[in-house]
Amino acid sequence: MSVKVRFYSDNVEFDFENSVEFPVAPQIGDEVNLISFFKYKTSERLEYYNNMDDLDLYNDAVVSQRTWCNDLDKQEVYLLVKLTYRQNR
């Protein structure tokens, strides 16, 4: 059974209004790389990659917080995950 996940971060602003499907719920301390959720050679993927480069952040992030939420409008239970990105050095 897959888990619906939404993301937020102090480093990056996400425009995700929909959940992303994960086969297993990410745990605190897990690494997540969102670039893999964008189709290859699309404008969204390139924009994400360029934004991360402009912010001087690695593409992968660590799950630092998580909480279960209920979207009453969509009648959907999802896991809200906070991602912490590391600076490129």
Stockholm file with secondary structure:
# STOCKHOLM 1.0

chainA/1-89         MSVKVRFYSDNVEFDFENSVEFPVAPQIGDEVNLISFFKYKTSERLEYYNNMDDLDLYNDAVVSQRTWCNDLDKQEVYLLVKLTYRQNR
#=GR chainA/1-89 SS CCEEEEEEESSCCCCCCSCEEESSCCCTTCEEEGGGGSCTTCHHHHHHHHHHHHTTEEEEEEEEEEEEEEETTTTEEEEEEEEEEEECC
#=GC SS_cons        CCEEEEEEESSCCCCCCSCEEESSCCCTTCEEEGGGGSCTTCHHHHHHHHHHHHTTEEEEEEEEEEEEEEETTTTEEEEEEEEEEEECC
//
